[in-house]
Amino acid sequence: MPQLSQIPAVAMAASPMASNDYHQLPDHLPATAKQLRYARDIAARAAVELPAEALADRRALSAWIDAHRPRPVASRFANYPSSKQVGFAERIARIKRREVPPECFHDRLMMSRWIDSNK
């Protein structure tokens, strides 16, 4: 391993840790245009006021968006296995010459367990 005195000065200058410029990075960055559009859309749909301090900082606006964005509504089919999961299970069943239990087609966790035990 070379000693510090043996490393050329050019290599040390190019090294990000060699310079102390990383202390010059800004503490906060302004919000992006995309963030502002999305936050204003959320505020309009929810009839909520968008705080001015959140508009000035990217992290603050991101936190506000996370707290106020609409959550997806759970579908009654959310627990069903995916088409890829069903296809994979049926392929395994053909190879092993057995059937996938009918109850597996109504529960993704049950289908996953059946696949794992029959691979």
C-alpha positions as CSV (number, residue, x, y, z in Angstrom):
1,M,0.0,0.0,0.0
2,P,1.5,3.3,-1.0
3,Q,2.2,6.0,1.6
4,L,0.4,9.3,1.4
5,S,3.6,11.0,0.4
6,Q,3.9,8.6,-2.6
7,I,0.5,9.4,-4.1
8,P,0.8,12.0,-6.8
9,A,-0.7,15.4,-6.1
10,V,-3.0,15.1,-9.1
11,A,-4.6,12.0,-7.7
12,M,-5.2,13.7,-4.4
13,A,-6.8,16.7,-6.0
14,A,-9.2,14.5,-8.0
15,S,-10.2,12.6,-5.0
16,P,-13.6,13.8,-3.6
17,M,-12.4,13.3,0.0
18,A,-9.2,15.2,-0.6
19,S,-10.9,18.5,-1.0
20,N,-13.1,20.1,1.6
21,D,-15.5,21.5,-1.0
22,Y,-18.2,19.0,0.2
23,H,-18.9,21.3,3.1
24,Q,-20.0,23.9,0.6
25,L,-23.1,21.9,-0.5
26,P,-26.4,23.7,0.3
27,D,-28.4,22.5,3.3
28,H,-31.7,22.6,1.3
29,L,-32.6,22.6,-2.3
30,P,-35.6,24.3,-3.9
31,A,-38.6,22.2,-4.7
32,T,-38.8,20.9,-8.3
33,A,-41.4,22.1,-10.7
34,K,-42.8,18.5,-10.8
35,Q,-43.1,18.4,-7.0
36,L,-44.9,21.8,-7.0
37,R,-47.4,20.7,-9.6
38,Y,-48.1,17.5,-7.8
39,A,-48.4,19.2,-4.4
40,R,-50.8,21.8,-5.7
41,D,-52.9,19.1,-7.3
42,I,-53.1,17.2,-4.0
43,A,-54.0,20.4,-2.1
44,A,-56.7,21.3,-4.6
45,R,-58.3,17.8,-4.6
46,A,-58.2,17.6,-0.8
47,A,-59.1,21.3,-0.2
48,V,-56.1,21.7,2.0
49,E,-53.8,24.7,2.2
50,L,-50.2,24.2,1.1
51,P,-47.8,25.7,3.7
52,A,-45.4,28.3,2.4
53,E,-42.4,26.8,4.3
54,A,-43.0,23.5,2.5
55,L,-42.8,25.2,-0.9
56,A,-39.3,26.5,-0.2
57,D,-37.6,23.3,0.6
58,R,-37.5,20.0,-1.5
59,R,-37.4,17.8,1.6
60,A,-40.2,19.6,3.4
61,L,-42.4,19.5,0.3
62,S,-41.7,15.8,-0.1
63,A,-42.7,15.1,3.5
64,W,-45.9,17.1,3.0
65,I,-46.7,15.2,-0.2
66,D,-46.1,11.9,1.6
67,A,-48.5,12.9,4.4
68,H,-51.3,14.2,2.1
69,R,-51.2,12.1,-1.1
70,P,-54.3,10.0,-1.7
71,R,-53.9,6.3,-0.8
72,P,-55.0,3.7,-3.3
73,V,-58.3,2.1,-2.5
74,A,-57.9,-1.7,-1.9
75,S,-59.6,-3.7,-4.5
76,R,-61.5,-6.8,-3.7
77,F,-59.1,-8.6,-6.0
78,A,-56.0,-7.3,-4.2
79,N,-55.4,-10.6,-2.5
80,Y,-55.8,-12.8,-5.6
81,P,-52.7,-14.3,-7.2
82,S,-51.2,-12.5,-10.2
83,S,-51.6,-13.9,-13.7
84,K,-47.9,-14.7,-13.7
85,Q,-48.2,-16.5,-10.4
86,V,-51.1,-18.6,-11.7
87,G,-49.3,-19.4,-15.0
88,F,-46.2,-20.5,-13.1
89,A,-48.3,-22.7,-10.8
90,E,-50.1,-24.3,-13.7
91,R,-46.8,-25.0,-15.5
92,I,-45.5,-26.7,-12.3
93,A,-48.7,-28.7,-12.0
94,R,-48.4,-29.9,-15.6
95,I,-44.8,-31.0,-15.1
96,K,-45.6,-32.7,-11.8
97,R,-48.9,-34.2,-13.2
98,R,-51.0,-32.8,-10.3
99,E,-53.6,-30.1,-9.9
100,V,-53.3,-26.7,-8.2
101,P,-55.8,-26.7,-5.3
102,P,-58.8,-24.5,-6.2
103,E,-58.5,-22.5,-3.0
104,C,-55.0,-21.3,-4.1
105,F,-56.7,-19.3,-6.9
106,H,-58.4,-17.1,-4.3
107,D,-55.3,-16.3,-2.1
108,R,-51.9,-15.1,-3.3
109,L,-50.1,-16.2,-0.2
110,M,-51.6,-19.7,-0.4
111,M,-50.6,-19.8,-4.1
112,S,-47.1,-18.7,-3.2
113,R,-46.8,-21.4,-0.6
114,W,-48.1,-24.1,-3.0
115,I,-45.5,-23.0,-5.6
116,D,-42.7,-23.0,-3.1
117,S,-43.6,-26.5,-1.9
118,N,-43.9,-27.9,-5.5
119,K,-40.9,-26.4,-7.2
